[in-house]
């Protein structure tokens, strides 16, 4: 009787305490519980949506009803491959994405090197803030600002008028300029992080061995910072491939994103099929980067 009274009077453990006891001494269970939420969101929210997109790309559009019919067909992919207009749009998009990536690499390398190896602590902090500030403003604000700058009565034409020159106006060049500006921080930050990890002793040793700055850059800096460049290029290249807002605002030329956006309501299967093109391009790009050894030292 007394034992029963003691048991009934003992405080009941909370659910959190019981969960802590369950996880105690079980590292695999702890890791599984920690990753359950993010992995679940990745599988359901991201991979699930891609699976639906892939399935929709094999559907067809009824000729008479105009409604989506969930019947398997390869006509959408055949149309994208055989029709020259879609090949031209895909090629133009890839070219602009490559030019944006190359431009951002050329701009980011000297800036990131100065930030990491030359600037003092105070100047380094100011430059880091300057690089991050554009990320704090809304995407549409930046695009509309460039739309105003590149307009016929914009600031660029006003600045070039005394020299008898005109700006590029709206078009492919405008898309290249705007994209290069918008995605530049995504290239500067990885390269800066990579250069921060580069020991100064390597640069000093190269200089002591008689290497000029150009040779030091090619033989020492570039190979070691190459994974960081690839990491930044993944952002700039992929984001440019899928963007549809900036091309619509500063150009009348068609890109992959604009075609997908235009067809998403009236021809969902074709839009879904064309949306898989950037995914396949990025898969090939990542496999190529891995083959070149870009991820070995990340």
ZADO-1210 file (C-alpha; in nm, 4 decimals, padded with zeros to 6 digits):
<atoms>
<atom x="00.0000" y="00.0000" z="00.0000" code="UNK" pos="1"/>
<atom x="00.2791" y="00.2379" z="00.0914" code="UNK" pos="2"/>
<atom x="00.4697" y="00.1532" z="-00.2309" code="UNK" pos="3"/>
<atom x="00.1602" y="00.2324" z="-00.4337" code="UNK" pos="4"/>
<atom x="00.1225" y="00.5659" z="-00.2567" code="UNK" pos="5"/>
<atom x="00.4871" y="00.6541" z="-00.3281" code="UNK" pos="6"/>
<atom x="00.4497" y="00.5641" z="-00.6953" code="UNK" pos="7"/>
<atom x="00.1345" y="00.7716" z="-00.7289" code="UNK" pos="8"/>
<atom x="00.2911" y="01.0696" z="-00.5559" code="UNK" pos="9"/>
<atom x="00.6071" y="01.0676" z="-00.7783" code="UNK" pos="10"/>
<atom x="00.6049" y="01.3594" z="-01.0296" code="UNK" pos="11"/>
<atom x="00.5206" y="01.2650" z="-01.3860" code="UNK" pos="12"/>
<atom x="00.7933" y="01.3334" z="-01.6382" code="UNK" pos="13"/>
<atom x="00.7143" y="01.5825" z="-01.9123" code="UNK" pos="14"/>
<atom x="00.7047" y="01.4882" z="-02.2806" code="UNK" pos="15"/>
<atom x="01.0265" y="01.6822" z="-02.3407" code="UNK" pos="16"/>
<atom x="01.2031" y="01.4896" z="-02.0655" code="UNK" pos="17"/>
<atom x="01.0879" y="01.1574" z="-02.2037" code="UNK" pos="18"/>
<atom x="01.2052" y="01.2606" z="-02.5502" code="UNK" pos="19"/>
<atom x="01.5446" y="01.3619" z="-02.4099" code="UNK" pos="20"/>
<atom x="01.5756" y="01.0239" z="-02.2378" code="UNK" pos="21"/>
<atom x="01.4864" y="00.8508" z="-02.5626" code="UNK" pos="22"/>
<atom x="01.7553" y="01.0378" z="-02.7611" code="UNK" pos="23"/>
<atom x="02.0229" y="01.0091" z="-02.4929" code="UNK" pos="24"/>
<atom x="02.3085" y="00.7855" z="-02.6016" code="UNK" pos="25"/>
<atom x="02.1663" y="00.7331" z="-02.9506" code="UNK" pos="26"/>
<atom x="02.3668" y="00.9591" z="-03.1884" code="UNK" pos="27"/>
<atom x="02.2107" y="00.8191" z="-03.5048" code="UNK" pos="28"/>
<atom x="01.8623" y="00.8804" z="-03.3704" code="UNK" pos="29"/>
<atom x="01.9651" y="01.2336" z="-03.2718" code="UNK" pos="30"/>
<atom x="02.0937" y="01.3091" z="-03.6224" code="UNK" pos="31"/>
<atom x="01.7805" y="01.1585" z="-03.7786" code="UNK" pos="32"/>
<atom x="01.5546" y="01.3717" z="-03.5598" code="UNK" pos="33"/>
<atom x="01.7580" y="01.6824" z="-03.6378" code="UNK" pos="34"/>
<atom x="01.7457" y="01.6291" z="-04.0150" code="UNK" pos="35"/>
<atom x="01.3882" y="01.5022" z="-04.0361" code="UNK" pos="36"/>
<atom x="01.2386" y="01.8478" z="-04.0929" code="UNK" pos="37"/>
<atom x="01.4839" y="01.9812" z="-04.3549" code="UNK" pos="38"/>
<atom x="01.5018" y="01.6509" z="-04.5420" code="UNK" pos="39"/>
<atom x="01.1244" y="01.6180" z="-04.5353" code="UNK" pos="40"/>
<atom x="01.0845" y="01.9682" z="-04.6763" code="UNK" pos="41"/>
<atom x="01.3459" y="01.8932" z="-04.9449" code="UNK" pos="42"/>
<atom x="01.1763" y="01.5721" z="-05.0514" code="UNK" pos="43"/>
<atom x="00.8185" y="01.6984" z="-05.0391" code="UNK" pos="44"/>
<atom x="00.8539" y="02.0656" z="-05.1256" code="UNK" pos="45"/>
<atom x="01.1418" y="02.0637" z="-05.3738" code="UNK" pos="46"/>
<atom x="01.1851" y="01.7164" z="-05.5202" code="UNK" pos="47"/>
<atom x="00.8084" y="01.6635" z="-05.5087" code="UNK" pos="48"/>
<atom x="00.7436" y="01.9765" z="-05.7123" code="UNK" pos="49"/>
<atom x="01.0101" y="01.8740" z="-05.9630" code="UNK" pos="50"/>
<atom x="00.8450" y="01.5343" z="-05.9950" code="UNK" pos="51"/>
<atom x="00.5092" y="01.7004" z="-06.0664" code="UNK" pos="52"/>
<atom x="00.6777" y="01.9289" z="-06.3204" code="UNK" pos="53"/>
<atom x="00.8364" y="01.6312" z="-06.4937" code="UNK" pos="54"/>
<atom x="00.5073" y="01.4441" z="-06.5005" code="UNK" pos="55"/>
<atom x="00.3242" y="01.7463" z="-06.6445" code="UNK" pos="56"/>
<atom x="00.5779" y="01.7728" z="-06.9255" code="UNK" pos="57"/>
<atom x="00.4507" y="01.4381" z="-07.0607" code="UNK" pos="58"/>
<atom x="00.0851" y="01.5430" z="-07.0616" code="UNK" pos="59"/>
<atom x="-00.0961" y="01.6791" z="-07.3626" code="UNK" pos="60"/>
<atom x="-00.3315" y="01.9640" z="-07.4425" code="UNK" pos="61"/>
<atom x="-00.6703" y="01.8758" z="-07.5867" code="UNK" pos="62"/>
<atom x="-00.7101" y="02.0060" z="-07.9411" code="UNK" pos="63"/>
<atom x="-01.0780" y="02.0868" z="-07.9052" code="UNK" pos="64"/>
<atom x="-01.1218" y="02.1504" z="-07.5340" code="UNK" pos="65"/>
<atom x="-00.7894" y="02.3233" z="-07.4700" code="UNK" pos="66"/>
<atom x="-00.7763" y="02.1439" z="-07.1362" code="UNK" pos="67"/>
<atom x="-00.4788" y="01.9518" z="-07.0026" code="UNK" pos="68"/>
<atom x="-00.5183" y="01.5777" z="-07.0572" code="UNK" pos="69"/>
<atom x="-00.3104" y="01.3495" z="-06.8386" code="UNK" pos="70"/>
<atom x="-00.2123" y="01.1140" z="-07.1181" code="UNK" pos="71"/>
<atom x="00.1496" y="01.0237" z="-07.1837" code="UNK" pos="72"/>
<atom x="00.3126" y="01.1828" z="-07.4886" code="UNK" pos="73"/>
<atom x="00.6555" y="01.2962" z="-07.6054" code="UNK" pos="74"/>
<atom x="00.5157" y="01.5611" z="-07.8388" code="UNK" pos="75"/>
<atom x="00.6189" y="01.8496" z="-07.6114" code="UNK" pos="76"/>
<atom x="00.9842" y="01.7456" z="-07.6106" code="UNK" pos="77"/>
<atom x="00.9722" y="01.6731" z="-07.9819" code="UNK" pos="78"/>
<atom x="00.8387" y="02.0223" z="-08.0447" code="UNK" pos="79"/>
<atom x="01.1136" y="02.1805" z="-07.8348" code="UNK" pos="80"/>
<atom x="01.3866" y="01.9810" z="-08.0103" code="UNK" pos="81"/>
<atom x="01.2636" y="02.0088" z="-08.3690" code="UNK" pos="82"/>
<atom x="01.1370" y="02.3663" z="-08.3818" code="UNK" pos="83"/>
<atom x="01.4208" y="02.6143" z="-08.4531" code="UNK" pos="84"/>
<atom x="01.2597" y="02.8915" z="-08.2454" code="UNK" pos="85"/>
<atom x="01.2920" y="02.6951" z="-07.9219" code="UNK" pos="86"/>
<atom x="01.6506" y="02.5946" z="-07.9980" code="UNK" pos="87"/>
<atom x="01.7302" y="02.9585" z="-08.0672" code="UNK" pos="88"/>
<atom x="01.5712" y="03.0718" z="-07.7405" code="UNK" pos="89"/>
<atom x="01.7601" y="02.8061" z="-07.5417" code="UNK" pos="90"/>
<atom x="02.0898" y="02.8958" z="-07.7092" code="UNK" pos="91"/>
<atom x="02.0362" y="03.2670" z="-07.6456" code="UNK" pos="92"/>
<atom x="01.9595" y="03.2036" z="-07.2795" code="UNK" pos="93"/>
<atom x="02.2670" y="02.9856" z="-07.2311" code="UNK" pos="94"/>
<atom x="02.4860" y="03.2435" z="-07.4052" code="UNK" pos="95"/>
<atom x="02.3620" y="03.5291" z="-07.1861" code="UNK" pos="96"/>
<atom x="02.4022" y="03.3133" z="-06.8742" code="UNK" pos="97"/>
<atom x="02.7607" y="03.2289" z="-06.9746" code="UNK" pos="98"/>
<atom x="02.8417" y="03.5950" z="-07.0451" code="UNK" pos="99"/>
<atom x="02.6926" y="03.7016" z="-06.7110" code="UNK" pos="100"/>
<atom x="02.8965" y="03.4375" z="-06.5295" code="UNK" pos="101"/>
<atom x="03.2200" y="03.5326" z="-06.7074" code="UNK" pos="102"/>
<atom x="03.1580" y="03.9041" z="-06.6446" code="UNK" pos="103"/>
<atom x="03.0930" y="03.8466" z="-06.2761" code="UNK" pos="104"/>
<atom x="03.4090" y="03.6353" z="-06.2437" code="UNK" pos="105"/>
<atom x="03.6193" y="03.9104" z="-06.4025" code="UNK" pos="106"/>
<atom x="03.4646" y="04.1732" z="-06.1757" code="UNK" pos="107"/>
<atom x="03.4627" y="03.9654" z="-05.8586" code="UNK" pos="108"/>
<atom x="03.8201" y="03.8316" z="-05.8660" code="UNK" pos="109"/>
<atom x="04.0066" y="04.1621" z="-05.8231" code="UNK" pos="110"/>
<atom x="03.7470" y="04.2984" z="-05.5805" code="UNK" pos="111"/>
<atom x="03.7481" y="03.9844" z="-05.3662" code="UNK" pos="112"/>
<atom x="04.1304" y="03.9679" z="-05.3726" code="UNK" pos="113"/>
<atom x="04.1561" y="04.3266" z="-05.2538" code="UNK" pos="114"/>
<atom x="03.9032" y="04.2607" z="-04.9795" code="UNK" pos="115"/>
<atom x="04.0750" y="03.9436" z="-04.8599" code="UNK" pos="116"/>
<atom x="04.4465" y="04.0223" z="-04.8983" code="UNK" pos="117"/>
<atom x="04.5028" y="04.3967" z="-04.9323" code="UNK" pos="118"/>
<atom x="04.2371" y="04.5972" z="-04.7469" code="UNK" pos="119"/>
<atom x="04.2726" y="04.6670" z="-04.3767" code="UNK" pos="120"/>
<atom x="04.0131" y="04.5524" z="-04.1257" code="UNK" pos="121"/>
<atom x="03.8066" y="04.8714" z="-04.1459" code="UNK" pos="122"/>
<atom x="03.8155" y="04.8944" z="-04.5252" code="UNK" pos="123"/>
<atom x="03.7405" y="04.5221" z="-04.5503" code="UNK" pos="124"/>
<atom x="03.4306" y="04.5624" z="-04.3363" code="UNK" pos="125"/>
<atom x="03.3101" y="04.8560" z="-04.5435" code="UNK" pos="126"/>
<atom x="03.3627" y="04.6644" z="-04.8689" code="UNK" pos="127"/>
<atom x="03.1786" y="04.3598" z="-04.7370" code="UNK" pos="128"/>
<atom x="02.8840" y="04.5823" z="-04.6431" code="UNK" pos="129"/>
<atom x="02.8987" y="04.7490" z="-04.9856" code="UNK" pos="130"/>
<atom x="02.8791" y="04.4088" z="-05.1547" code="UNK" pos="131"/>
<atom x="02.5905" y="04.2954" z="-04.9353" code="UNK" pos="132"/>
<atom x="02.3845" y="04.6166" z="-04.9511" code="UNK" pos="133"/>
<atom x="02.2359" y="04.5399" z="-05.2988" code="UNK" pos="134"/>
<atom x="02.1016" y="04.2140" z="-05.1561" code="UNK" pos="135"/>
<atom x="01.8964" y="04.4117" z="-04.9040" code="UNK" pos="136"/>
<atom x="01.6928" y="04.5894" z="-05.1711" code="UNK" pos="137"/>
<atom x="01.4067" y="04.4233" z="-05.3537" code="UNK" pos="138"/>
<atom x="01.4742" y="04.2511" z="-05.6836" code="UNK" pos="139"/>
<atom x="01.2106" y="04.4533" z="-05.8684" code="UNK" pos="140"/>
<atom x="01.3528" y="04.7792" z="-05.7352" code="UNK" pos="141"/>
<atom x="01.6934" y="04.6992" z="-05.8845" code="UNK" pos="142"/>
<atom x="01.5504" y="04.5931" z="-06.2193" code="UNK" pos="143"/>
<atom x="01.3260" y="04.8981" z="-06.2489" code="UNK" pos="144"/>
<atom x="01.6189" y="05.1205" z="-06.1532" code="UNK" pos="145"/>
<atom x="01.8205" y="04.9756" z="-06.4404" code="UNK" pos="146"/>
<atom x="01.5196" y="05.0069" z="-06.6696" code="UNK" pos="147"/>
<atom x="01.5155" y="05.3786" z="-06.5907" code="UNK" pos="148"/>
<atom x="01.8928" y="05.4100" z="-06.6397" code="UNK" pos="149"/>
<atom x="01.8842" y="05.2323" z="-06.9774" code="UNK" pos="150"/>
<atom x="01.5776" y="05.4150" z="-07.1120" code="UNK" pos="151"/>
<atom x="01.6088" y="05.6620" z="-07.3980" code="UNK" pos="152"/>
<atom x="01.5853" y="05.9552" z="-07.1545" code="UNK" pos="153"/>
<atom x="01.7793" y="05.7754" z="-06.8832" code="UNK" pos="154"/>
<atom x="02.0975" y="05.8630" z="-06.6983" code="UNK" pos="155"/>
<atom x="02.3223" y="05.6527" z="-06.9237" code="UNK" pos="156"/>
<atom x="02.2262" y="05.8325" z="-07.2439" code="UNK" pos="157"/>
<atom x="02.2520" y="06.1656" z="-07.0590" code="UNK" pos="158"/>
<atom x="02.6090" y="06.0825" z="-06.9533" code="UNK" pos="159"/>
<atom x="02.7114" y="05.9599" z="-07.3002" code="UNK" pos="160"/>
<atom x="02.5461" y="06.2423" z="-07.4978" code="UNK" pos="161"/>
<atom x="02.8436" y="06.4855" z="-07.4689" code="UNK" pos="162"/>
<atom x="03.0633" y="06.2222" z="-07.6381" code="UNK" pos="163"/>
<atom x="02.8161" y="06.1599" z="-07.9192" code="UNK" pos="164"/>
<atom x="02.7363" y="05.8113" z="-07.7934" code="UNK" pos="165"/>
<atom x="02.4167" y="05.6281" z="-07.7070" code="UNK" pos="166"/>
<atom x="02.3493" y="05.3553" z="-07.4532" code="UNK" pos="167"/>
<atom x="02.2489" y="05.0023" z="-07.5520" code="UNK" pos="168"/>
<atom x="01.8812" y="05.0660" z="-07.4819" code="UNK" pos="169"/>
<atom x="01.6582" y="04.7655" z="-07.4230" code="UNK" pos="170"/>
<atom x="01.7677" y="04.4289" z="-07.5607" code="UNK" pos="171"/>
<atom x="02.0133" y="04.1458" z="-07.5069" code="UNK" pos="172"/>
<atom x="02.2914" y="04.3800" z="-07.3967" code="UNK" pos="173"/>
<atom x="02.0601" y="04.5322" z="-07.1378" code="UNK" pos="174"/>
<atom x="01.9761" y="04.1851" z="-07.0036" code="UNK" pos="175"/>
<atom x="02.3477" y="04.1046" z="-06.9806" code="UNK" pos="176"/>
<atom x="02.4224" y="04.4279" z="-06.7898" code="UNK" pos="177"/>
<atom x="02.1289" y="04.3977" z="-06.5511" code="UNK" pos="178"/>
<atom x="02.1905" y="04.0305" z="-06.4763" code="UNK" pos="179"/>
<atom x="02.5618" y="04.0903" z="-06.4206" code="UNK" pos="180"/>
<atom x="02.4806" y="04.3611" z="-06.1684" code="UNK" pos="181"/>
<atom x="02.2106" y="04.1682" z="-05.9846" code="UNK" pos="182"/>
<atom x="02.4050" y="03.8422" z="-05.9431" code="UNK" pos="183"/>
<atom x="02.7515" y="03.9925" z="-05.8806" code="UNK" pos="184"/>
<atom x="02.7315" y="03.9584" z="-05.4977" code="UNK" pos="185"/>
<atom x="02.6682" y="03.5852" z="-05.5401" code="UNK" pos="186"/>
<atom x="03.0058" y="03.5617" z="-05.7124" code="UNK" pos="187"/>
<atom x="03.2008" y="03.7980" z="-05.4871" code="UNK" pos="188"/>
<atom x="03.1075" y="03.6289" z="-05.1588" code="UNK" pos="189"/>
<atom x="03.2241" y="03.2719" z="-05.2452" code="UNK" pos="190"/>
<atom x="03.5477" y="03.3965" z="-05.4026" code="UNK" pos="191"/>
<atom x="03.6144" y="03.6216" z="-05.1053" code="UNK" pos="192"/>
<atom x="03.5587" y="03.3278" z="-04.8694" code="UNK" pos="193"/>
<atom x="03.7940" y="03.1135" z="-05.0772" code="UNK" pos="194"/>
<atom x="04.0669" y="03.3778" z="-05.0781" code="UNK" pos="195"/>
<atom x="04.0291" y="03.4279" z="-04.7035" code="UNK" pos="196"/>
<atom x="04.1293" y="03.0645" z="-04.6552" code="UNK" pos="197"/>
<atom x="04.4329" y="03.1032" z="-04.8820" code="UNK" pos="198"/>
<atom x="04.7476" y="03.1301" z="-04.6642" code="UNK" pos="199"/>
<atom x="04.9542" y="03.4435" z="-04.7211" code="UNK" pos="200"/>
<atom x="05.2667" y="03.2280" z="-04.6908" code="UNK" pos="201"/>
<atom x="05.1927" y="03.0708" z="-05.0292" code="UNK" pos="202"/>
<atom x="05.1915" y="03.4104" z="-05.1974" code="UNK" pos="203"/>
<atom x="05.5111" y="03.5092" z="-05.0177" code="UNK" pos="204"/>
<atom x="05.6794" y="03.1838" z="-05.1170" code="UNK" pos="205"/>
<atom x="05.5836" y="03.2350" z="-05.4812" code="UNK" pos="206"/>
<atom x="05.7247" y="03.5870" z="-05.4707" code="UNK" pos="207"/>
<atom x="06.0473" y="03.4672" z="-05.3034" code="UNK" pos="208"/>
<atom x="06.0941" y="03.2076" z="-05.5786" code="UNK" pos="209"/>
<atom x="06.0900" y="03.4857" z="-05.8376" code="UNK" pos="210"/>
<atom x="05.7399" y="03.4439" z="-05.9793" code="UNK" pos="211"/>
<atom x="05.5830" y="03.7623" z="-06.1133" code="UNK" pos="212"/>
<atom x="05.2251" y="03.8489" z="-06.0074" code="UNK" pos="213"/>
<atom x="05.0707" y="03.7061" z="-06.3242" code="UNK" pos="214"/>
<atom x="05.2430" y="03.3710" z="-06.2774" code="UNK" pos="215"/>
<atom x="05.1473" y="03.3639" z="-05.9093" code="UNK" pos="216"/>
<atom x="04.7870" y="03.4229" z="-06.0041" code="UNK" pos="217"/>
<atom x="04.7824" y="03.1462" z="-06.2655" code="UNK" pos="218"/>
<atom x="04.9827" y="02.8834" z="-06.0746" code="UNK" pos="219"/>
<atom x="04.8902" y="02.9524" z="-05.7105" code="UNK" pos="220"/>
<atom x="04.5780" y="03.1641" z="-05.6646" code="UNK" pos="221"/>
<atom x="04.3565" y="03.0456" z="-05.9502" code="UNK" pos="222"/>
<atom x="04.3862" y="02.6675" z="-05.8864" code="UNK" pos="223"/>
<atom x="04.3169" y="02.7095" z="-05.5147" code="UNK" pos="224"/>
<atom x="04.0257" y="02.9484" z="-05.5591" code="UNK" pos="225"/>
<atom x="03.8760" y="02.7562" z="-05.8529" code="UNK" pos="226"/>
<atom x="03.6201" y="02.5675" z="-05.6363" code="UNK" pos="227"/>
<atom x="03.4966" y="02.9022" z="-05.5027" code="UNK" pos="228"/>
<atom x="03.4625" y="03.0343" z="-05.8580" code="UNK" pos="229"/>
<atom x="03.2601" y="02.7269" z="-05.9537" code="UNK" pos="230"/>
<atom x="03.0409" y="02.7731" z="-05.6454" code="UNK" pos="231"/>
<atom x="02.9695" y="03.1327" z="-05.7452" code="UNK" pos="232"/>
<atom x="02.9117" y="03.0383" z="-06.1082" code="UNK" pos="233"/>
<atom x="02.6465" y="02.7873" z="-06.0048" code="UNK" pos="234"/>
<atom x="02.4464" y="03.0773" z="-05.8592" code="UNK" pos="235"/>
<atom x="02.5008" y="03.3237" z="-06.1439" code="UNK" pos="236"/>
<atom x="02.4549" y="03.0719" z="-06.4243" code="UNK" pos="237"/>
<atom x="02.1483" y="02.8960" z="-06.2850" code="UNK" pos="238"/>
<atom x="01.9739" y="03.2150" z="-06.1703" code="UNK" pos="239"/>
<atom x="02.0235" y="03.3733" z="-06.5124" code="UNK" pos="240"/>
<atom x="01.8930" y="03.0621" z="-06.6885" code="UNK" pos="241"/>
<atom x="01.5638" y="03.0727" z="-06.5022" code="UNK" pos="242"/>
<atom x="01.5022" y="03.4462" z="-06.4713" code="UNK" pos="243"/>
<atom x="01.2017" y="03.5840" z="-06.6552" code="UNK" pos="244"/>
<atom x="01.1333" y="03.9187" z="-06.4842" code="UNK" pos="245"/>
<atom x="01.4425" y="04.1141" z="-06.5909" code="UNK" pos="246"/>
<atom x="01.4242" y="03.9982" z="-06.9554" code="UNK" pos="247"/>
<atom x="01.0616" y="04.1106" z="-06.9697" code="UNK" pos="248"/>
<atom x="01.1376" y="04.4548" z="-06.8271" code="UNK" pos="249"/>
<atom x="01.4552" y="04.5455" z="-07.0182" code="UNK" pos="250"/>
<atom x="01.4140" y="04.3459" z="-07.3385" code="UNK" pos="251"/>
<atom x="01.1527" y="04.2220" z="-07.5823" code="UNK" pos="252"/>
<atom x="01.3633" y="03.9178" z="-07.6713" code="UNK" pos="253"/>
<atom x="01.2399" y="03.5762" z="-07.5667" code="UNK" pos="254"/>
<atom x="01.4306" y="03.3676" z="-07.3115" code="UNK" pos="255"/>
<atom x="01.3547" y="03.0317" z="-07.1520" code="UNK" pos="256"/>
<atom x="01.1978" y="03.1935" z="-06.8472" code="UNK" pos="257"/>
<atom x="00.9755" y="03.4258" z="-07.0469" code="UNK" pos="258"/>
<atom x="00.8516" y="03.1428" z="-07.2698" code="UNK" pos="259"/>
<atom x="00.7690" y="02.9282" z="-06.9669" code="UNK" pos="260"/>
<atom x="00.5899" y="03.2212" z="-06.8007" code="UNK" pos="261"/>
<atom x="00.3905" y="03.2983" z="-07.1156" code="UNK" pos="262"/>
<atom x="00.2739" y="02.9380" z="-07.1608" code="UNK" pos="263"/>
<atom x="00.2136" y="02.8374" z="-06.7986" code="UNK" pos="264"/>
<atom x="-00.1566" y="02.9273" z="-06.8174" code="UNK" pos="265"/>
<atom x="-00.2510" y="02.8337" z="-07.1742" code="UNK" pos="266"/>
<atom x="-00.0145" y="02.5401" z="-07.2421" code="UNK" pos="267"/>
<atom x="00.1062" y="02.3878" z="-06.9172" code="UNK" pos="268"/>
<atom x="00.2622" y="02.0705" z="-07.0694" code="UNK" pos="269"/>
<atom x="00.4777" y="02.2698" z="-07.3110" code="UNK" pos="270"/>
<atom x="00.5817" y="02.5118" z="-07.0355" code="UNK" pos="271"/>
<atom x="00.6737" y="02.2198" z="-06.8085" code="UNK" pos="272"/>
<atom x="00.8759" y="02.0527" z="-07.0839" code="UNK" pos="273"/>
<atom x="01.0643" y="02.3731" z="-07.1629" code="UNK" pos="274"/>
<atom x="01.1252" y="02.4326" z="-06.7908" code="UNK" pos="275"/>
<atom x="01.3211" y="02.1078" z="-06.7765" code="UNK" pos="276"/>
<atom x="01.5788" y="02.2473" z="-07.0185" code="UNK" pos="277"/>
<atom x="01.7592" y="02.4636" z="-06.7557" code="UNK" pos="278"/>
<atom x="01.7520" y="02.1684" z="-06.5157" code="UNK" pos="279"/>
<atom x="01.9222" y="01.9415" z="-06.7670" code="UNK" pos="280"/>
<atom x="02.1741" y="02.2121" z="-06.8541" code="UNK" pos="281"/>
<atom x="02.2643" y="02.2558" z="-06.4869" code="UNK" pos="282"/>
<atom x="02.2988" y="01.8789" z="-06.4386" code="UNK" pos="283"/>
<atom x="02.5454" y="01.8667" z="-06.7280" code="UNK" pos="284"/>
<atom x="02.7256" y="02.1718" z="-06.5906" code="UNK" pos="285"/>
<atom x="02.7618" y="02.0209" z="-06.2439" code="UNK" pos="286"/>
<atom x="02.8850" y="01.6886" z="-06.3844" code="UNK" pos="287"/>
<atom x="03.1422" y="01.8739" z="-06.5944" code="UNK" pos="288"/>
<atom x="03.2553" y="02.0800" z="-06.2962" code="UNK" pos="289"/>
<atom x="03.2915" y="01.7655" z="-06.0892" code="UNK" pos="290"/>
<atom x="03.4951" y="01.6000" z="-06.3637" code="UNK" pos="291"/>
<atom x="03.7287" y="01.9015" z="-06.3660" code="UNK" pos="292"/>
<atom x="03.7808" y="01.8540" z="-05.9922" code="UNK" pos="293"/>
<atom x="03.5987" y="02.1659" z="-05.8812" code="UNK" pos="294"/>
<atom x="03.4450" y="01.9980" z="-05.5755" code="UNK" pos="295"/>
<atom x="03.7458" y="01.8039" z="-05.4502" code="UNK" pos="296"/>
<atom x="03.8672" y="02.0726" z="-05.2100" code="UNK" pos="297"/>
<atom x="03.5370" y="02.2376" z="-05.1205" code="UNK" pos="298"/>
</atoms>
